[in-house]
């Protein structure tokens, strides 16, 4: 498996924390040097390991935000 390079360009929020210390976070992340995208996923306490997540473009994030606000 190829190494995945990432840079958290902006930490936005911690959505929850598990008893083992993993945190579900909303961040703006640049994956493999690309333009940053909004990202929701679990991270270990040292941000060395990550769980599966959802990555959204700015347009997708804005649509989700509108849907949630209207909900």
HTML snippet that shows the backbone in 3Dmol.js (N, CA, C, O; Angstrom):
<script src="https://3Dmol.org/build/3Dmol-min.js"></script>
<div id="view" style="width:600px;height:400px;position:relative"></div>
<script>
const pdb = `
ATOM      1  N   UNK A   1       0.846  -1.182   0.000  1.00  0.00           N
ATOM      2  CA  UNK A   1       0.000   0.000   0.000  1.00  0.00           C
ATOM      3  C   UNK A   1       0.892   1.246   0.000  1.00  0.00           C
ATOM      4  O   UNK A   1       1.857   1.320   0.760  1.00  0.00           O
ATOM      5  N   UNK A   2       0.577   2.198  -0.829  1.00  0.00           N
ATOM      6  CA  UNK A   2       1.353   3.427  -0.926  1.00  0.00           C
ATOM      7  C   UNK A   2       1.155   4.289   0.314  1.00  0.00           C
ATOM      8  O   UNK A   2       0.092   4.276   0.935  1.00  0.00           O
ATOM      9  N   UNK A   3       2.200   5.039   0.662  1.00  0.00           N
ATOM     10  CA  UNK A   3       2.080   5.965   1.781  1.00  0.00           C
ATOM     11  C   UNK A   3       1.140   7.094   1.404  1.00  0.00           C
ATOM     12  O   UNK A   3       1.201   7.640   0.302  1.00  0.00           O
ATOM     13  N   UNK A   4       0.278   7.427   2.336  1.00  0.00           N
ATOM     14  CA  UNK A   4      -0.631   8.552   2.147  1.00  0.00           C
ATOM     15  C   UNK A   4      -0.065   9.722   2.924  1.00  0.00           C
ATOM     16  O   UNK A   4       0.155   9.626   4.131  1.00  0.00           O
ATOM     17  N   UNK A   5       0.170  10.819   2.236  1.00  0.00           N
ATOM     18  CA  UNK A   5       0.685  12.012   2.894  1.00  0.00           C
ATOM     19  C   UNK A   5      -0.470  12.957   3.125  1.00  0.00           C
ATOM     20  O   UNK A   5      -1.318  13.155   2.255  1.00  0.00           O
ATOM     21  N   UNK A   6      -0.493  13.539   4.316  1.00  0.00           N
ATOM     22  CA  UNK A   6      -1.557  14.486   4.636  1.00  0.00           C
ATOM     23  C   UNK A   6      -1.020  15.604   5.508  1.00  0.00           C
ATOM     24  O   UNK A   6      -0.048  15.439   6.245  1.00  0.00           O
ATOM     25  N   UNK A   7      -1.680  16.739   5.403  1.00  0.00           N
ATOM     26  CA  UNK A   7      -1.368  17.877   6.259  1.00  0.00           C
ATOM     27  C   UNK A   7      -2.692  18.464   6.731  1.00  0.00           C
ATOM     28  O   UNK A   7      -3.526  18.866   5.919  1.00  0.00           O
ATOM     29  N   UNK A   8      -2.878  18.510   8.029  1.00  0.00           N
ATOM     30  CA  UNK A   8      -4.066  19.156   8.579  1.00  0.00           C
ATOM     31  C   UNK A   8      -3.803  20.652   8.525  1.00  0.00           C
ATOM     32  O   UNK A   8      -3.021  21.185   9.313  1.00  0.00           O
ATOM     33  N   UNK A   9      -4.467  21.327   7.584  1.00  0.00           N
ATOM     34  CA  UNK A   9      -4.228  22.759   7.403  1.00  0.00           C
ATOM     35  C   UNK A   9      -5.061  23.599   8.355  1.00  0.00           C
ATOM     36  O   UNK A   9      -4.697  24.731   8.677  1.00  0.00           O
ATOM     37  N   UNK A  10      -6.193  23.036   8.810  1.00  0.00           N
ATOM     38  CA  UNK A  10      -7.025  23.743   9.798  1.00  0.00           C
ATOM     39  C   UNK A  10      -7.817  22.726  10.605  1.00  0.00           C
ATOM     40  O   UNK A  10      -8.568  21.925  10.047  1.00  0.00           O
ATOM     41  N   UNK A  11      -7.645  22.766  11.926  1.00  0.00           N
ATOM     42  CA  UNK A  11      -8.460  21.948  12.823  1.00  0.00           C
ATOM     43  C   UNK A  11      -9.716  22.757  13.130  1.00  0.00           C
ATOM     44  O   UNK A  11      -9.626  23.876  13.635  1.00  0.00           O
ATOM     45  N   UNK A  12     -10.888  22.197  12.828  1.00  0.00           N
ATOM     46  CA  UNK A  12     -12.137  22.937  12.999  1.00  0.00           C
ATOM     47  C   UNK A  12     -12.848  22.555  14.288  1.00  0.00           C
ATOM     48  O   UNK A  12     -13.246  23.432  15.055  1.00  0.00           O
ATOM     49  N   UNK A  13     -13.016  21.232  14.545  1.00  0.00           N
ATOM     50  CA  UNK A  13     -13.771  20.831  15.740  1.00  0.00           C
ATOM     51  C   UNK A  13     -13.534  19.368  16.077  1.00  0.00           C
ATOM     52  O   UNK A  13     -13.238  18.551  15.205  1.00  0.00           O
ATOM     53  N   UNK A  14     -13.672  19.054  17.370  1.00  0.00           N
ATOM     54  CA  UNK A  14     -13.764  17.668  17.829  1.00  0.00           C
ATOM     55  C   UNK A  14     -15.252  17.387  17.985  1.00  0.00           C
ATOM     56  O   UNK A  14     -15.942  18.083  18.730  1.00  0.00           O
ATOM     57  N   UNK A  15     -15.751  16.368  17.285  1.00  0.00           N
ATOM     58  CA  UNK A  15     -17.173  16.042  17.324  1.00  0.00           C
ATOM     59  C   UNK A  15     -17.501  15.077  18.454  1.00  0.00           C
ATOM     60  O   UNK A  15     -18.587  15.136  19.031  1.00  0.00           O
ATOM     61  N   UNK A  16     -16.553  14.177  18.775  1.00  0.00           N
ATOM     62  CA  UNK A  16     -16.743  13.238  19.888  1.00  0.00           C
ATOM     63  C   UNK A  16     -15.397  12.619  20.240  1.00  0.00           C
ATOM     64  O   UNK A  16     -14.419  12.744  19.502  1.00  0.00           O
ATOM     65  N   UNK A  17     -15.374  11.934  21.410  1.00  0.00           N
ATOM     66  CA  UNK A  17     -14.168  11.238  21.841  1.00  0.00           C
ATOM     67  C   UNK A  17     -14.550   9.899  22.435  1.00  0.00           C
ATOM     68  O   UNK A  17     -15.476   9.808  23.242  1.00  0.00           O
ATOM     69  N   UNK A  18     -13.832   8.854  22.035  1.00  0.00           N
ATOM     70  CA  UNK A  18     -14.109   7.511  22.537  1.00  0.00           C
ATOM     71  C   UNK A  18     -13.406   7.310  23.886  1.00  0.00           C
ATOM     72  O   UNK A  18     -12.497   8.065  24.232  1.00  0.00           O
ATOM     73  N   UNK A  19     -13.831   6.288  24.646  1.00  0.00           N
ATOM     74  CA  UNK A  19     -13.148   5.997  25.913  1.00  0.00           C
ATOM     75  C   UNK A  19     -11.662   5.679  25.740  1.00  0.00           C
ATOM     76  O   UNK A  19     -10.888   5.843  26.683  1.00  0.00           O
ATOM     77  N   UNK A  20     -11.251   5.228  24.553  1.00  0.00           N
ATOM     78  CA  UNK A  20      -9.846   4.912  24.294  1.00  0.00           C
ATOM     79  C   UNK A  20      -9.045   6.136  23.839  1.00  0.00           C
ATOM     80  O   UNK A  20      -7.851   6.024  23.561  1.00  0.00           O
ATOM     81  N   UNK A  21      -9.687   7.291  23.763  1.00  0.00           N
ATOM     82  CA  UNK A  21      -8.985   8.522  23.408  1.00  0.00           C
ATOM     83  C   UNK A  21      -9.025   8.912  21.945  1.00  0.00           C
ATOM     84  O   UNK A  21      -8.536   9.981  21.580  1.00  0.00           O
ATOM     85  N   UNK A  22      -9.604   8.056  21.088  1.00  0.00           N
ATOM     86  CA  UNK A  22      -9.742   8.428  19.683  1.00  0.00           C
ATOM     87  C   UNK A  22     -10.777   9.545  19.563  1.00  0.00           C
ATOM     88  O   UNK A  22     -11.798   9.530  20.251  1.00  0.00           O
ATOM     89  N   UNK A  23     -10.510  10.509  18.688  1.00  0.00           N
ATOM     90  CA  UNK A  23     -11.416  11.650  18.509  1.00  0.00           C
ATOM     91  C   UNK A  23     -11.935  11.700  17.086  1.00  0.00           C
ATOM     92  O   UNK A  23     -11.179  11.561  16.125  1.00  0.00           O
ATOM     93  N   UNK A  24     -13.248  11.903  16.970  1.00  0.00           N
ATOM     94  CA  UNK A  24     -13.852  12.155  15.657  1.00  0.00           C
ATOM     95  C   UNK A  24     -13.747  13.656  15.438  1.00  0.00           C
ATOM     96  O   UNK A  24     -14.296  14.447  16.206  1.00  0.00           O
ATOM     97  N   UNK A  25     -13.024  14.046  14.366  1.00  0.00           N
ATOM     98  CA  UNK A  25     -12.729  15.455  14.140  1.00  0.00           C
ATOM     99  C   UNK A  25     -13.201  15.928  12.765  1.00  0.00           C
ATOM    100  O   UNK A  25     -13.300  15.155  11.813  1.00  0.00           O
ATOM    101  N   UNK A  26     -13.484  17.211  12.703  1.00  0.00           N
ATOM    102  CA  UNK A  26     -13.720  17.897  11.436  1.00  0.00           C
ATOM    103  C   UNK A  26     -12.494  18.766  11.196  1.00  0.00           C
ATOM    104  O   UNK A  26     -12.185  19.654  11.991  1.00  0.00           O
ATOM    105  N   UNK A  27     -11.802  18.505  10.099  1.00  0.00           N
ATOM    106  CA  UNK A  27     -10.580  19.229   9.755  1.00  0.00           C
ATOM    107  C   UNK A  27     -10.592  19.598   8.283  1.00  0.00           C
ATOM    108  O   UNK A  27     -11.349  19.041   7.488  1.00  0.00           O
ATOM    109  N   UNK A  28      -9.745  20.537   7.943  1.00  0.00           N
ATOM    110  CA  UNK A  28      -9.443  20.843   6.552  1.00  0.00           C
ATOM    111  C   UNK A  28      -8.086  20.196   6.297  1.00  0.00           C
ATOM    112  O   UNK A  28      -7.096  20.560   6.931  1.00  0.00           O
ATOM    113  N   UNK A  29      -8.035  19.223   5.356  1.00  0.00           N
ATOM    114  CA  UNK A  29      -6.833  18.418   5.148  1.00  0.00           C
ATOM    115  C   UNK A  29      -6.416  18.432   3.687  1.00  0.00           C
ATOM    116  O   UNK A  29      -7.239  18.309   2.780  1.00  0.00           O
ATOM    117  N   UNK A  30      -5.105  18.588   3.488  1.00  0.00           N
ATOM    118  CA  UNK A  30      -4.512  18.443   2.159  1.00  0.00           C
ATOM    119  C   UNK A  30      -3.994  17.011   2.062  1.00  0.00           C
ATOM    120  O   UNK A  30      -3.110  16.612   2.820  1.00  0.00           O
ATOM    121  N   UNK A  31      -4.550  16.241   1.127  1.00  0.00           N
ATOM    122  CA  UNK A  31      -4.130  14.856   0.915  1.00  0.00           C
ATOM    123  C   UNK A  31      -3.167  14.799  -0.253  1.00  0.00           C
ATOM    124  O   UNK A  31      -3.492  15.251  -1.351  1.00  0.00           O
ATOM    125  N   UNK A  32      -1.983  14.246  -0.026  1.00  0.00           N
ATOM    126  CA  UNK A  32      -0.963  14.080  -1.068  1.00  0.00           C
ATOM    127  C   UNK A  32      -0.668  15.373  -1.821  1.00  0.00           C
ATOM    128  O   UNK A  32      -0.502  15.360  -3.041  1.00  0.00           O
ATOM    129  N   UNK A  33      -0.602  16.484  -1.099  1.00  0.00           N
ATOM    130  CA  UNK A  33      -0.235  17.768  -1.686  1.00  0.00           C
ATOM    131  C   UNK A  33      -1.328  18.459  -2.484  1.00  0.00           C
ATOM    132  O   UNK A  33      -1.082  19.489  -3.111  1.00  0.00           O
ATOM    133  N   UNK A  34      -2.530  17.903  -2.466  1.00  0.00           N
ATOM    134  CA  UNK A  34      -3.630  18.506  -3.224  1.00  0.00           C
ATOM    135  C   UNK A  34      -4.312  19.604  -2.415  1.00  0.00           C
ATOM    136  O   UNK A  34      -3.997  19.824  -1.246  1.00  0.00           O
ATOM    137  N   UNK A  35      -5.257  20.290  -3.067  1.00  0.00           N
ATOM    138  CA  UNK A  35      -6.026  21.343  -2.415  1.00  0.00           C
ATOM    139  C   UNK A  35      -6.742  20.763  -1.193  1.00  0.00           C
ATOM    140  O   UNK A  35      -7.306  19.671  -1.269  1.00  0.00           O
ATOM    141  N   UNK A  36      -6.724  21.487  -0.063  1.00  0.00           N
ATOM    142  CA  UNK A  36      -7.385  20.970   1.152  1.00  0.00           C
ATOM    143  C   UNK A  36      -8.878  20.756   0.949  1.00  0.00           C
ATOM    144  O   UNK A  36      -9.548  21.497   0.231  1.00  0.00           O
ATOM    145  N   UNK A  37      -9.377  19.701   1.618  1.00  0.00           N
ATOM    146  CA  UNK A  37     -10.806  19.381   1.607  1.00  0.00           C
ATOM    147  C   UNK A  37     -11.275  19.180   3.038  1.00  0.00           C
ATOM    148  O   UNK A  37     -10.482  18.886   3.931  1.00  0.00           O
ATOM    149  N   UNK A  38     -12.577  19.344   3.241  1.00  0.00           N
ATOM    150  CA  UNK A  38     -13.164  19.099   4.550  1.00  0.00           C
ATOM    151  C   UNK A  38     -13.177  17.598   4.794  1.00  0.00           C
ATOM    152  O   UNK A  38     -13.459  16.813   3.888  1.00  0.00           O
ATOM    153  N   UNK A  39     -12.869  17.206   6.023  1.00  0.00           N
ATOM    154  CA  UNK A  39     -12.681  15.795   6.322  1.00  0.00           C
ATOM    155  C   UNK A  39     -13.223  15.479   7.709  1.00  0.00           C
ATOM    156  O   UNK A  39     -12.921  16.183   8.673  1.00  0.00           O
ATOM    157  N   UNK A  40     -14.021  14.423   7.808  1.00  0.00           N
ATOM    158  CA  UNK A  40     -14.535  13.931   9.083  1.00  0.00           C
ATOM    159  C   UNK A  40     -14.037  12.504   9.244  1.00  0.00           C
ATOM    160  O   UNK A  40     -14.337  11.642   8.418  1.00  0.00           O
ATOM    161  N   UNK A  41     -13.266  12.246  10.322  1.00  0.00           N
ATOM    162  CA  UNK A  41     -12.774  10.893  10.590  1.00  0.00           C
ATOM    163  C   UNK A  41     -12.269  10.800  12.024  1.00  0.00           C
ATOM    164  O   UNK A  41     -12.085  11.812  12.700  1.00  0.00           O
ATOM    165  N   UNK A  42     -12.048   9.557  12.479  1.00  0.00           N
ATOM    166  CA  UNK A  42     -11.487   9.293  13.795  1.00  0.00           C
ATOM    167  C   UNK A  42      -9.966   9.330  13.727  1.00  0.00           C
ATOM    168  O   UNK A  42      -9.365   8.868  12.757  1.00  0.00           O
ATOM    169  N   UNK A  43      -9.354   9.884  14.769  1.00  0.00           N
ATOM    170  CA  UNK A  43      -7.901   9.965  14.892  1.00  0.00           C
ATOM    171  C   UNK A  43      -7.485   9.443  16.254  1.00  0.00           C
ATOM    172  O   UNK A  43      -8.173   9.660  17.252  1.00  0.00           O
ATOM    173  N   UNK A  44      -6.335   8.742  16.287  1.00  0.00           N
ATOM    174  CA  UNK A  44      -5.798   8.309  17.577  1.00  0.00           C
ATOM    175  C   UNK A  44      -5.267   9.543  18.314  1.00  0.00           C
ATOM    176  O   UNK A  44      -5.139  10.609  17.712  1.00  0.00           O
ATOM    177  N   UNK A  45      -4.956   9.410  19.610  1.00  0.00           N
ATOM    178  CA  UNK A  45      -4.536  10.582  20.388  1.00  0.00           C
ATOM    179  C   UNK A  45      -3.331  11.329  19.823  1.00  0.00           C
ATOM    180  O   UNK A  45      -3.206  12.534  20.041  1.00  0.00           O
ATOM    181  N   UNK A  46      -2.435  10.638  19.096  1.00  0.00           N
ATOM    182  CA  UNK A  46      -1.236  11.282  18.545  1.00  0.00           C
ATOM    183  C   UNK A  46      -1.371  11.652  17.070  1.00  0.00           C
ATOM    184  O   UNK A  46      -0.418  12.134  16.458  1.00  0.00           O
ATOM    185  N   UNK A  47      -2.535  11.429  16.510  1.00  0.00           N
ATOM    186  CA  UNK A  47      -2.799  11.653  15.070  1.00  0.00           C
ATOM    187  C   UNK A  47      -1.817  10.886  14.191  1.00  0.00           C
ATOM    188  O   UNK A  47      -1.415  11.364  13.130  1.00  0.00           O
ATOM    189  N   UNK A  48      -1.436   9.693  14.642  1.00  0.00           N
ATOM    190  CA  UNK A  48      -0.568   8.830  13.844  1.00  0.00           C
ATOM    191  C   UNK A  48      -1.377   7.780  13.092  1.00  0.00           C
ATOM    192  O   UNK A  48      -0.963   7.311  12.032  1.00  0.00           O
ATOM    193  N   UNK A  49      -2.528   7.415  13.644  1.00  0.00           N
ATOM    194  CA  UNK A  49      -3.419   6.444  13.012  1.00  0.00           C
ATOM    195  C   UNK A  49      -4.770   7.105  12.810  1.00  0.00           C
ATOM    196  O   UNK A  49      -5.184   7.966  13.586  1.00  0.00           O
ATOM    197  N   UNK A  50      -5.453   6.684  11.745  1.00  0.00           N
ATOM    198  CA  UNK A  50      -6.761   7.263  11.440  1.00  0.00           C
ATOM    199  C   UNK A  50      -7.731   6.164  11.052  1.00  0.00           C
ATOM    200  O   UNK A  50      -7.337   5.102  10.572  1.00  0.00           O
ATOM    201  N   UNK A  51      -9.009   6.442  11.271  1.00  0.00           N
ATOM    202  CA  UNK A  51     -10.057   5.543  10.828  1.00  0.00           C
ATOM    203  C   UNK A  51     -10.563   5.973   9.464  1.00  0.00           C
ATOM    204  O   UNK A  51     -10.106   6.964   8.894  1.00  0.00           O
ATOM    205  N   UNK A  52     -11.512   5.208   8.957  1.00  0.00           N
ATOM    206  CA  UNK A  52     -12.145   5.595   7.685  1.00  0.00           C
ATOM    207  C   UNK A  52     -12.919   6.883   7.912  1.00  0.00           C
ATOM    208  O   UNK A  52     -13.396   7.157   9.014  1.00  0.00           O
ATOM    209  N   UNK A  53     -13.034   7.660   6.854  1.00  0.00           N
ATOM    210  CA  UNK A  53     -13.707   8.933   6.995  1.00  0.00           C
ATOM    211  C   UNK A  53     -14.413   9.354   5.731  1.00  0.00           C
ATOM    212  O   UNK A  53     -14.518   8.601   4.762  1.00  0.00           O
ATOM    213  N   UNK A  54     -14.893  10.578   5.769  1.00  0.00           N
ATOM    214  CA  UNK A  54     -15.594  11.187   4.641  1.00  0.00           C
ATOM    215  C   UNK A  54     -14.860  12.478   4.305  1.00  0.00           C
ATOM    216  O   UNK A  54     -14.598  13.300   5.184  1.00  0.00           O
ATOM    217  N   UNK A  55     -14.531  12.650   3.035  1.00  0.00           N
ATOM    218  CA  UNK A  55     -13.869  13.855   2.558  1.00  0.00           C
ATOM    219  C   UNK A  55     -14.817  14.587   1.623  1.00  0.00           C
ATOM    220  O   UNK A  55     -15.403  13.990   0.720  1.00  0.00           O
ATOM    221  N   UNK A  56     -14.960  15.891   1.850  1.00  0.00           N
ATOM    222  CA  UNK A  56     -15.914  16.699   1.083  1.00  0.00           C
ATOM    223  C   UNK A  56     -15.231  17.906   0.457  1.00  0.00           C
ATOM    224  O   UNK A  56     -14.389  18.552   1.081  1.00  0.00           O
ATOM    225  N   UNK A  57     -15.605  18.200  -0.786  1.00  0.00           N
ATOM    226  CA  UNK A  57     -15.150  19.445  -1.415  1.00  0.00           C
ATOM    227  C   UNK A  57     -15.863  20.611  -0.725  1.00  0.00           C
ATOM    228  O   UNK A  57     -16.796  20.409   0.052  1.00  0.00           O
ATOM    229  N   UNK A  58     -15.415  21.818  -1.017  1.00  0.00           N
ATOM    230  CA  UNK A  58     -16.062  22.994  -0.425  1.00  0.00           C
ATOM    231  C   UNK A  58     -17.539  23.047  -0.819  1.00  0.00           C
ATOM    232  O   UNK A  58     -18.390  23.377   0.008  1.00  0.00           O
ATOM    233  N   UNK A  59     -17.845  22.724  -2.072  1.00  0.00           N
ATOM    234  CA  UNK A  59     -19.227  22.754  -2.544  1.00  0.00           C
ATOM    235  C   UNK A  59     -20.078  21.700  -1.823  1.00  0.00           C
ATOM    236  O   UNK A  59     -21.210  21.978  -1.425  1.00  0.00           O
ATOM    237  N   UNK A  60     -19.531  20.496  -1.659  1.00  0.00           N
ATOM    238  CA  UNK A  60     -20.258  19.440  -0.946  1.00  0.00           C
ATOM    239  C   UNK A  60     -20.474  19.821   0.512  1.00  0.00           C
ATOM    240  O   UNK A  60     -21.542  19.575   1.072  1.00  0.00           O
ATOM    241  N   UNK A  61     -19.450  20.425   1.128  1.00  0.00           N
ATOM    242  CA  UNK A  61     -19.558  20.848   2.523  1.00  0.00           C
ATOM    243  C   UNK A  61     -20.637  21.916   2.680  1.00  0.00           C
ATOM    244  O   UNK A  61     -21.429  21.865   3.621  1.00  0.00           O
ATOM    245  N   UNK A  62     -20.673  22.885   1.759  1.00  0.00           N
ATOM    246  CA  UNK A  62     -21.692  23.945   1.813  1.00  0.00           C
ATOM    247  C   UNK A  62     -23.099  23.361   1.632  1.00  0.00           C
ATOM    248  O   UNK A  62     -24.036  23.800   2.299  1.00  0.00           O
ATOM    249  N   UNK A  63     -23.252  22.388   0.747  1.00  0.00           N
ATOM    250  CA  UNK A  63     -24.542  21.744   0.562  1.00  0.00           C
ATOM    251  C   UNK A  63     -24.961  20.993   1.826  1.00  0.00           C
ATOM    252  O   UNK A  63     -26.113  21.085   2.250  1.00  0.00           O
ATOM    253  N   UNK A  64     -24.034  20.256   2.426  1.00  0.00           N
ATOM    254  CA  UNK A  64     -24.323  19.549   3.679  1.00  0.00           C
ATOM    255  C   UNK A  64     -24.711  20.530   4.771  1.00  0.00           C
ATOM    256  O   UNK A  64     -25.655  20.283   5.521  1.00  0.00           O
ATOM    257  N   UNK A  65     -24.000  21.622   4.865  1.00  0.00           N
ATOM    258  CA  UNK A  65     -24.301  22.650   5.872  1.00  0.00           C
ATOM    259  C   UNK A  65     -25.723  23.192   5.689  1.00  0.00           C
ATOM    260  O   UNK A  65     -26.456  23.359   6.663  1.00  0.00           O
ATOM    261  N   UNK A  66     -26.106  23.465   4.446  1.00  0.00           N
ATOM    262  CA  UNK A  66     -27.455  23.962   4.164  1.00  0.00           C
ATOM    263  C   UNK A  66     -28.510  22.931   4.529  1.00  0.00           C
ATOM    264  O   UNK A  66     -29.525  23.263   5.140  1.00  0.00           O
ATOM    265  N   UNK A  67     -28.272  21.687   4.158  1.00  0.00           N
ATOM    266  CA  UNK A  67     -29.213  20.609   4.479  1.00  0.00           C
ATOM    267  C   UNK A  67     -29.389  20.487   5.983  1.00  0.00           C
ATOM    268  O   UNK A  67     -30.514  20.363   6.468  1.00  0.00           O
ATOM    269  N   UNK A  68     -28.291  20.520   6.724  1.00  0.00           N
ATOM    270  CA  UNK A  68     -28.379  20.393   8.184  1.00  0.00           C
ATOM    271  C   UNK A  68     -29.076  21.593   8.816  1.00  0.00           C
ATOM    272  O   UNK A  68     -29.845  21.439   9.765  1.00  0.00           O
ATOM    273  N   UNK A  69     -28.807  22.791   8.287  1.00  0.00           N
ATOM    274  CA  UNK A  69     -29.472  23.982   8.810  1.00  0.00           C
ATOM    275  C   UNK A  69     -30.988  23.944   8.554  1.00  0.00           C
ATOM    276  O   UNK A  69     -31.773  24.414   9.378  1.00  0.00           O
ATOM    277  N   UNK A  70     -31.391  23.378   7.402  1.00  0.00           N
ATOM    278  CA  UNK A  70     -32.804  23.293   7.068  1.00  0.00           C
ATOM    279  C   UNK A  70     -33.507  22.142   7.785  1.00  0.00           C
ATOM    280  O   UNK A  70     -34.735  22.110   7.870  1.00  0.00           O
ATOM    281  N   UNK A  71     -32.724  21.205   8.294  1.00  0.00           N
ATOM    282  CA  UNK A  71     -33.260  20.027   8.966  1.00  0.00           C
ATOM    283  C   UNK A  71     -33.842  20.433  10.262  1.00  0.00           C
ATOM    284  O   UNK A  71     -34.354  19.591  11.000  1.00  0.00           O
TER     285      UNK A  71
END
`;
const viewer = $3Dmol.createViewer("view");
viewer.addModel(pdb, "pdb");
viewer.setStyle({}, {cartoon: {color: "spectrum"}});
viewer.zoomTo();
viewer.render();
</script>
